[in-house]
Amino acid sequence: MSSNQSVQDNVSSGFSLYYEPWIPVLYTSGEIQTVSLKQLFEDGYSIRKIHSGDATTDVAILGIVVVVLFRAVLKDPSEHKDLEGDPKSWIRDVRSGNSDRLRFVFDYFERHQDRFNLFDPERPFMQVADLHTSKGEIKPVSRLVLDSESEYFSMRAEKTLISLSYAEAARYLVTVQAYDYSGIKSGAVGDPRVKGGKGYPLGVGWYGTTGKIIVHGENLIETLLYCIDYEQLLNVEKVKGKKRPLALKDKPVWEHEDPDTAAPRAYKNGDPTKYKDEPALATGMCEILTWQSRRVRLFPENGRVTGVLVSNGDKWFDRNTYTDPLTAYRYSKNQSTQTRPVWMPKVHSAERTLWRGVDALLTRLNSSEAKQDKPAPVIQQIASGKYFPTGAKAHVQLIGVVYGNQSAVIEGTIDESLTLELALLTEQGTQISTMVRDNIQTTMNAAIALGQYAGDLLRAAGKEYEFRPAVTESALHRMEDEFRTWLEKLHASDDVSSQEDEWQLQVRRILEDEADQLAVNAGPKAAIGTIYDEQLYNTAKVRRLFGGRLRKLLPRAYSSTPTKTKEEGNE
């Protein structure tokens, strides 16, 4: 009996991702359910968001759903015509809350639902049907759970993970394709790159090279509309005098004419010893958001997935592509030449993610500056005002992965969120957004001053001065909630000066509270002080020095209030 026949015997009815529930979602009512792709769109106006409990899984599934909507529009000529004629009106109609408006999506599924079967004998979803190694090895299902090797990070330790439900396996499958770590993989038969039975590192999955920016609307349908790159959708070429959408060439993996094999798609059955693996360029957002960075095969048994095989897939090309609308792009000085500037996907900073992330969101392209980072297309099209009403507020989520040890292990996940008025991203909100960016830098500088103050307290206690970065980072962390609240209240029409006053006063209050506690913790020896460089350094003196730094950094916090603080009164 063939291995494919064995799989089919274990999956008599298959597992349709269109009909079977596998996507956990949070409804606007607060209810949590697991739904199919069909129900996801049927209930899309009453679903708040995809809610698996893991941000990387959520965004990997979201990428698939966004692509479905994108392709469904293209496959329905009337929808594309309506969109092309008046994008803003079309978006408003789809946002209207009438599920009948999404009929074109269900028509798309009807045409392609066979491609969404997790155990199809020829084209299992995001898998290779006959994937195998020369030794017939099958790995434990824990290989699908990217953090399962670490008891610290994973809620499901490798030693206890014996099998997965079909729904769980589907979720982990799309997550592996998106975020898999680098390192040696199982060497699949038919892959010309395999040496000694091993597949040598190709890097992490595409999503792992990017810092994802998700703009969430009031419901899932609004979120999907925010995620589409309309420039890609509406770009056309003339074929025999007729306009033809260029995006028709941009196909997700399930629409490829031929199913994937163990070999990279660029390999054409020549001499494997002469094959040189080169990165491939994605045609657009549909292909890159469903990019098969791995070749995977699930092994079911008795209604559960009990084994898996993960091998190398396709290498992606990451320079000057701009195909992924959910990431920003950074200018790479090292990769650029005098004649060819290079931009690459931008990852989120693992440190001060919120502060640096908001700064990047509010950054605008400067026509006079060529060598600058480019905002994510989803942010640029909001800023254009061509597609969405800018008076609405939206929740923005920043998602990324931190890899370690040559990207062969996942150390953690970045997941930050904030709410802001969309007008702050437009020209209308330039003054407010500039003020916010300026005060982000001011806030970080003020927190650094607190770290310096902590170092000065060490000197006062008779120890050697040492900057205390942990104090700085702790203060910034403490201010994050206040910053989110302040940012959420901002409007493009607000008075810039009064809002700046409000924020700097908050920063001053928090940092002075932190300084008070640090002084107490420094103890009596610091209060008495020590002689350094012929000067007495004690708690009172270093506090005055800190106060001077704050006044320079936060002038609005001092000029906007006549009330003296305790520290000022003691000077």
FENMOSUL-V420528 format. One record per residue. N is the residue number from 0. PSI is psi in whole degrees, -180 to 180 (999 if undefined). Layout:
n = (N/N)
psi = (PSI/PSI)
//
This chain:
n = (0/1/2/3/4/5/6/7/8/9/10/11/12/13/14/15/16/17/18/19/20/21/22/23/24/25/26/27/28/29/30/31/32/33/34/35/36/37/38/39/40/41/42/43/44/45/46/47/48/49/50/51/52/53/54/55/56/57/58/59/60/61/62/63/64/65/66/67/68/69/70/71/72/73/74/75/76/77/78/79/80/81/82/83/84/85/86/87/88/89/90/91/92/93/94/95/96/97/98/99/100/101/102/103/104/105/106/107/108/109/110/111/112/113/114/115/116/117/118/119/120/121/122/123/124/125/126/127/128/129/130/131/132/133/134/135/136/137/138/139/140/141/142/143/144/145/146/147/148/149/150/151/152/153/154/155/156/157/158/159/160/161/162/163/164/165/166/167/168/169/170/171/172/173/174/175/176/177/178/179/180/181/182/183/184/185/186/187/188/189/190/191/192/193/194/195/196/197/198/199/200/201/202/203/204/205/206/207/208/209/210/211/212/213/214/215/216/217/218/219/220/221/222/223/224/225/226/227/228/229/230/231/232/233/234/235/236/237/238/239/240/241/242/243/244/245/246/247/248/249/250/251/252/253/254/255/256/257/258/259/260/261/262/263/264/265/266/267/268/269/270/271/272/273/274/275/276/277/278/279/280/281/282/283/284/285/286/287/288/289/290/291/292/293/294/295/296/297/298/299/300/301/302/303/304/305/306/307/308/309/310/311/312/313/314/315/316/317/318/319/320/321/322/323/324/325/326/327/328/329/330/331/332/333/334/335/336/337/338/339/340/341/342/343/344/345/346/347/348/349/350/351/352/353/354/355/356/357/358/359/360/361/362/363/364/365/366/367/368/369/370/371/372/373/374/375/376/377/378/379/380/381/382/383/384/385/386/387/388/389/390/391/392/393/394/395/396/397/398/399/400/401/402/403/404/405/406/407/408/409/410/411/412/413/414/415/416/417/418/419/420/421/422/423/424/425/426/427/428/429/430/431/432/433/434/435/436/437/438/439/440/441/442/443/444/445/446/447/448/449/450/451/452/453/454/455/456/457/458/459/460/461/462/463/464/465/466/467/468/469/470/471/472/473/474/475/476/477/478/479/480/481/482/483/484/485/486/487/488/489/490/491/492/493/494/495/496/497/498/499/500/501/502/503/504/505/506/507/508/509/510/511/512/513/514/515/516/517/518/519/520/521/522/523/524/525/526/527/528/529/530/531/532/533/534/535/536/537/538/539/540/541/542/543/544/545/546/547/548/549/550/551/552/553/554/555/556/557/558/559/560/561/562/563/564/565/566/567/568/569/570)
psi = (133/158/-35/-40/-38/-43/-45/-33/-32/-15/72/-38/3/-173/98/119/-17/-41/-29/140/131/-8/111/134/156/120/159/-21/-11/-8/143/128/163/125/163/172/-37/-50/-30/-44/-34/-39/14/-31/-15/4/128/-52/165/136/72/-15/-4/119/-36/-40/-42/-48/-31/-43/-43/-41/-42/-45/-40/-45/-40/-48/-44/-50/-33/-39/-47/-35/-10/100/-36/-38/-43/-38/-43/-42/-44/-35/-42/85/-43/-40/-42/-45/-42/-41/-44/-33/-8/-22/3/110/-24/-23/-16/20/-36/-28/-45/-33/-40/-46/-38/-36/-28/10/-26/-20/0/28/123/-24/32/136/-24/-38/67/141/123/33/174/122/-44/24/129/161/168/-26/3/30/148/128/155/155/-17/-23/-24/-26/107/-25/14/-21/-16/117/-28/-44/-34/139/-11/96/147/-42/-19/-5/97/-36/165/147/162/-38/-45/-45/-39/-43/-44/-32/-50/-29/-40/-45/-31/-43/11/142/166/-172/177/136/169/133/108/141/129/-11/114/-12/-11/134/124/31/10/147/116/155/135/-3/180/170/159/-48/-32/-18/1/157/104/137/112/121/113/131/-166/-20/177/-38/-43/-42/-45/-40/-37/-31/-16/139/102/-25/-42/-41/-36/-7/130/160/158/123/112/42/-1/146/136/127/127/-28/-12/-26/-15/94/138/168/-36/-11/0/141/-41/141/154/151/-174/-27/156/152/-25/-16/129/38/28/-164/114/-27/-19/-2/128/116/116/147/144/148/124/144/-21/-167/-32/-42/-43/-35/-11/26/133/82/-13/158/126/149/127/143/106/154/123/45/8/158/120/-10/166/154/127/118/174/146/-133/136/140/150/129/8/125/39/-48/22/-28/113/-8/14/151/170/131/143/129/105/-39/-35/-17/154/178/-30/-13/95/150/132/140/158/141/128/159/146/133/-20/137/44/-47/-49/-48/-33/-44/-42/-43/-38/-38/-1/133/147/135/116/-22/-7/111/-41/76/157/151/128/158/141/-36/-31/-40/-41/-27/-44/-29/-26/8/-19/-30/146/130/-3/-15/158/150/152/126/128/133/120/134/174/141/117/156/172/66/35/20/5/148/122/-26/174/137/126/96/149/155/164/135/158/131/-26/-24/-18/-8/175/-32/-33/18/-46/-45/-46/-36/-42/-42/-47/-43/-40/-20/-48/-41/-43/-44/-39/-39/-37/-35/-39/-35/-39/-36/-42/-43/-37/-39/-34/-34/-44/-41/-31/7/11/172/141/137/122/137/87/-32/-34/-44/-49/-36/-41/-43/-41/-41/-32/-7/-46/-42/-39/-43/-44/-45/-45/-41/-32/-14/142/151/-27/-2/155/122/-45/-46/-38/-37/-42/-48/-45/-46/-33/-40/-44/-45/-47/-47/-45/-34/-37/-44/-40/-40/-46/-39/-38/-42/-44/-22/-25/176/-30/-40/-35/-40/-45/175/154/127/125/44/20/148/122/115/-180/-42/-42/-48/-27/-39/-40/-43/-42/-38/-41/-43/-42/-35/-38/-32/60/-33/-28/-19/-35/-20/-7/134/-9/126/141/168/-40/-40/-39/-22/-5/999)
//
